[in-house]
Amino acid sequence: MRRRRYQSGSLKKKCGKWVGQWWEKNQRRNRVLGSINTMTKSQAGAALNQMLAQYQASHADVNGNMSLSQFIEGTYYPVFKRKWKRSTTSCNVNRVHKHIVRELGELPLKNFRREPLQSFLDSKSAAGLSFSVVDHLRWDLKQIFGLAVAEGVLERNPASLLFTPAESKRGVRLVMTLEEVQQCLMHLEFRDRLIVQLAVVAGMRPGEIFGLTWQHLASDHVDIRQRVYRGDIDRPKTVHSVRRAALSDGLVNALAEWKTLSLNPRPEAWVFPSERGTPLSRDNFLRRCVQDKLGPAGLGWVNFQVMRRTHSTLMNNMGIEGKLVADQLGHSLDVNQNVYTQSPVERRKAAIDQLETALVM
């Protein structure tokens, strides 16, 4: 049986003192009330009751009437902003405010139940939001109400059993073939081709590429210690992202040639600076230098996600060990196999033909 958040409390004698005990946030609390020589049991009980009454009164608004938006602004953000990276904070706050606070923020925390929250997610799916966005909202709600339970504001998490509607639209995970990669590189100028090669051949993220300074380059690898995200210099995306990404001989030579053309080859200078001397913008580069050039060739759909998936898929098709590919990309083996790597139907057909042959024999 689940304990109530507050109880009337109990008394015990310890080391010649009256000690009050009670349950708070599912944890046992203790408080010394006074000496047995100077305080009777009834006086100690009255002191304990007064203390608990004052505490519960001061938390009355928290216990029942605090709105969802008040909890998010006053507790949820302060707790998790200390954990989130700057880029994560920007994305999460924008999503939570736009979808959750605007629509549900005025409702008291105590009024939330599972079914209305599930209907909220269903409505987001019906409105055409992608599976990824709806799934993030599901996680946001679970985390927000989970914190409310941990803080003792609620007894149960109404979002714990929410699910992402199966009808939420999922995007097609596109990859390039070897021929398409070759065609892509043929249409790009030297600098732009080098950036795309770092994404396709070395498997680097755009923020890692544009966050490179010359001091990060070694004879056979890139030491990834920072990235650029929306103009901010930030640490890499995850723990796995802090890594040494191997460079092919061709990339090493191309980077050496690019350095000879660079206006600022000092160790702290950006490898790919803008005209203003700041790191290149990912979105501007992709739109102006890649997609505008590749559109006439029928490859205008290529973006950095496609490049990373292409790296993983082509490496898998070549029979490269999955752990090596995951370490090069800077994420876990599970993510590499289940998210980035796409298996062409030709390889799957060859595999089942091989199985059929073995069974017939």
FIMAR-915666 format. One line per 3 residues: number of its first residue (from 0); their letters; for each residue x, y, z of C-alpha. Coordinates in pm, whole numbers, plus 50000, padded with zeros to 5 digits. Each point is the difference from the previous one (the first is absolute). Example, Ala and Ser with C-alpha at 12.3 -4.5 7.8 and 13.67 -1.06 7.14 Angstrom:
BEGIN
0 = AS = 51230 49550 50780  50137 50344 49934
END
This chain:
BEGIN
0 = MRR = 50000 50000 50000  50136 50339 49904  50060 50239 50290
3 = RRY = 49839 50342 50003  50236 50289 49938  49952 50128 50357
6 = QSG = 49894 49816 50314  49919 50125 50350  50338 49874 50115
9 = SLK = 50118 49806 50302  50227 50050 50300  50290 49801 50138
12 = KKC = 50258 50044 50272  50362 50011 49892  50305 50100 50208
15 = GKW = 49783 50183 50254  49811 50201 49735  49657 49993 49837
18 = VGQ = 50039 49927 49629  49713 50059 49758  49968 49768 49699
21 = WWE = 49787 50025 49684  49995 49902 49635  50064 50264 49736
24 = KNQ = 50047 49930 49626  50007 49629 50087  50300 50053 50227
27 = RRN = 50025 49979 50377  50067 50338 50164  50120 50066 50356
30 = RVL = 50014 50314 50212  50120 50049 50361  49721 50180 50188
33 = GSI = 50151 50045 50346  50141 49836 50311  49797 49740 50190
36 = NTM = 50093 50184 50322  49836 50326 49889  49717 49884 49770
39 = TKS = 49715 49756 50064  49884 49755 49736  49683 50200 49936
42 = QAG = 50203 50318 49957  50234 49822 49756  49696 49870 49807
45 = AAL = 49853 50349 49981  50333 50142 49875  50017 49732 49732
48 = NQM = 49643 50064 49887  50061 50376 49982  50317 49951 49796
51 = LAQ = 49826 49768 49751  49700 50233 49972  50224 50297 49921
54 = YQA = 50194 49803 49743  49688 49872 49826  49847 50347 49999
57 = SHA = 50311 50149 49839  49981 49731 49730  49624 50010 49946
60 = DVN = 50028 50158 49657  50262 49746 49897  49790 49710 50122
63 = GNM = 49687 50088 49810  49965 50312 49794  50328 50065 49821
66 = SLS = 49949 50018 49625  50203 49796 49756  50168 50312 49862
69 = QFI = 50095 50115 50352  50161 49664 50071  50183 49996 49666
72 = EGT = 50137 50353 50043  50068 49976 50373  50129 49647 50038
75 = YYP = 50037 49800 49677  50213 50247 49805  50229 50093 50294
78 = VFK = 50068 49631 50070  50063 49879 49646  50170 50307 49854
81 = RKW = 50292 49912 50227  50023 49666 49819  49919 50098 49642
84 = KRS = 50251 50141 49755  49927 50346 49858  49880 49855 49671
87 = TTS = 49778 49748 50182  49857 50274 50220  49906 50211 49698
90 = CNV = 49822 49711 49825  49826 49865 50310  49878 50333 50134
93 = NRV = 49868 50102 49659  49813 49669 49956  49857 49988 50353
96 = HKH = 49887 50363 49989  49851 49980 49650  49801 49681 50051
99 = IVR = 49959 49923 50370  50001 50334 50183  49782 50179 49744
102 = ELG = 49731 49731 49998  50015 49846 50346  50192 50249 50213
105 = ELP = 49706 50159 50185  49860 49671 50131  50081 49900 50363
108 = LKN = 50246 49714 50033  49756 49799 50211  49745 49994 49715
111 = FRR = 50210 49808 49750  49910 49642 49911  50141 49752 49753
114 = EPL = 49718 49996 49744  49984 50380 49935  50380 50005 49965
117 = QSF = 49980 49713 49751  49732 50192 49809  50238 50298 49993
120 = LDS = 50266 49785 49830  49739 49856 49763  49900 50352 49896
123 = KSA = 50362 50091 49929  50035 49694 49780  49675 50083 49819
126 = AGL = 50126 50354 49943  50284 49858 49792  50293 50024 50241
129 = SFS = 50270 49744 49932  50045 49687 50208  50323 50147 50138
132 = VVD = 49834 50318 50129  49702 49817 50152  50234 49748 50162
135 = HLR = 50205 50284 50149  49680 50153 50141  49910 49665 50157
138 = WDL = 50343 49990 50164  49967 50364 50113  49670 49927 50176
141 = KQI = 50136 49687 50163  50305 50189 50125  49802 50303 50125
144 = FGL = 49747 49796 50197  50270 49760 50115  50179 50294 50159
147 = AVA = 49672 50113 50158  49974 49658 50166  50364 50011 50113
150 = EGV = 49941 50346 50150  49696 49875 50190  49760 50224 49807
153 = LER = 49810 49702 49856  49958 49644 50121  49988 49840 49655
156 = NPA = 50137 50075 49655  49703 50028 49758  50239 49992 49703
159 = SLL = 50184 49679 50085  49795 49781 49762  49966 50242 49709
162 = FTP = 50090 49870 49654  50081 50167 49671  49710 49945 49756
165 = AES = 50084 49751 49728  49840 50233 49745  50268 50266 50053
168 = KRG = 50169 50052 49667  50353 49870 49966  50244 50143 49751
171 = VRL = 50183 49781 49750  50364 49952 50098  50174 50079 49674
174 = VMT = 50356 49897 49914  50221 50046 49696  50139 49720 49790
177 = LEE = 50369 49994 49910  49913 50138 49657  49797 50285 50152
180 = VQQ = 50285 50090 50235  50238 50013 49706  49755 50214 49804
183 = CLM = 49953 50228 50301  50375 50062 50037  50036 50073 49627
186 = HLE = 49766 50300 50025  50170 50172 50296  50293 50238 50025
189 = FRD = 50313 49903 50195  49906 50140 50345  49641 49883 49982
192 = RLI = 50105 49658 49874  50244 49968 50291  49726 50078 50253
195 = VQL = 49768 49743 49842  50281 49744 50001  50054 50055 50372
198 = AVV = 49632 49918 50049  49976 49704 49761  50349 49848 50024
201 = AGM = 50090 50089 50361  49641 49992 50131  50027 50333 50184
204 = RPG = 49703 50210 50108  49966 50348 49847  50056 50172 50335
207 = EIF = 50320 49800 50045  50122 50095 49654  49930 50371 50039
210 = GLT = 50137 49994 50355  50343 49883 49881  50307 50213 50059
213 = WQH = 50337 49914 49851  50133 49884 50336  49740 49719 50001
216 = LAS = 50152 49833 49692  50260 49725 50035  50183 49794 49740
219 = DHV = 49731 49732 49986  49701 50121 50202  49791 50291 50124
222 = DIR = 49983 50063 50375  49635 50091 50056  49966 50205 50319
225 = QRV = 49745 50265 49901  49728 50077 49752  49809 50298 49865
228 = YRG = 49623 50003 50044  49799 50299 49876  50302 50224 50040
231 = DID = 50090 49881 50351  50325 49819 50078  49892 49701 50203
234 = RPK = 50129 49665 50115  49925 49698 49778  49650 49856 49989
237 = TVH = 50054 49697 50226  50271 49825 50201  50063 49772 49700
240 = SVR = 50042 50309 49780  50324 50100 50173  50235 49790 49793
243 = RAA = 50282 49973 49750  49839 49963 49658  50232 49829 49753
246 = LSD = 50088 50176 49674  50068 49827 49671  50323 50074 49815
249 = GLV = 49804 50194 49741  49839 50220 50265  50335 50063 50170
252 = NAL = 50148 50117 49670  49695 50211 49912  50005 50171 50341
255 = AEW = 50373 50072 49962  49931 50159 49661  49711 50200 50143
258 = KTL = 50226 50130 50276  50241 50142 49741  49706 50195 49856
261 = SLN = 49873 50118 50337  50032 50369 50090  50054 49911 50366
264 = PRP = 50185 49671 50065  50073 50075 50368  49923 49708 50236
267 = EAW = 49698 50173 50157  49849 50110 49666  49691 49837 49851
270 = VFP = 50063 49747 49727  49687 50115 49818  49942 50367 50087
273 = SER = 49732 50226 49858  50082 50333 49836  49961 50162 50344
276 = GTP = 50249 49760 50158  49734 49805 50190  49922 49630 49948
279 = LSR = 49789 49925 49695  49625 49969 50055  49881 49645 49942
282 = DNF = 49666 50102 49850  50144 50270 49774  50274 49768 49876
285 = LRR = 49756 49718 49932  49755 50221 49814  50239 50219 49800
288 = CVQ = 50300 49778 49942  49854 49650 49983  49630 49980 49922
291 = DKL = 49999 50285 49748  50286 49828 49816  49858 49649 50024
294 = GPA = 49638 50087 49917  50050 49994 49621  50164 49656 50036
297 = GLG = 49696 49863 50185  50182 49991 50336  49843 50302 50164
300 = WVN = 49867 49773 50277  50350 49939 50137  50062 50144 50348
303 = FQV = 50239 49925 50285  49774 49730 50145  50004 49827 49662
306 = MRR = 50380 50027 49991  50040 49839 50344  49756 49720 49916
309 = THS = 50184 49950 49672  50331 49960 50186  49851 49739 50234
312 = TLM = 49816 49813 49725  50291 49985 49755  50237 49886 50274
315 = NNM = 49753 49726 50096  49965 49894 49637  50379 49963 49985
318 = GIE = 49988 49763 50298  50171 50240 50243  49950 49901 50364
321 = GKL = 49707 50185 50152  50193 50106 50312  50264 50171 49785
324 = VAD = 49731 50192 49812  49824 50101 50324  50325 50123 50155
327 = QLG = 50083 50198 49686  49655 50163 49995  50008 50067 50374
330 = HSL = 49696 49814 50125  49901 49661 50140  49994 49678 49799
333 = DVN = 49622 49975 50048  49941 50345 49850  50237 49925 49715
336 = QNV = 49825 49676 49905  49638 50101 50064  49993 50367 49901
339 = YTQ = 50280 50081 49756  50069 49680 49809  49755 49917 49720
342 = SPV = 50019 49654 49844  49940 50003 49622  49750 49746 49871
345 = ERR = 50269 49864 49766  50215 49892 50296  49700 49851 50178
348 = KAA = 49902 49806 49686  50353 49866 49970  49983 49893 50365
351 = IDQ = 49672 49810 49965  50121 49844 49672  50300 49876 50195
354 = LET = 49771 49858 50270  49777 49831 49743  50303 49843 49830
357 = ALV = 50124 49864 50333  49658 49849 50077  49967 49835 49659
360 = M = 50344 49845 50027
END
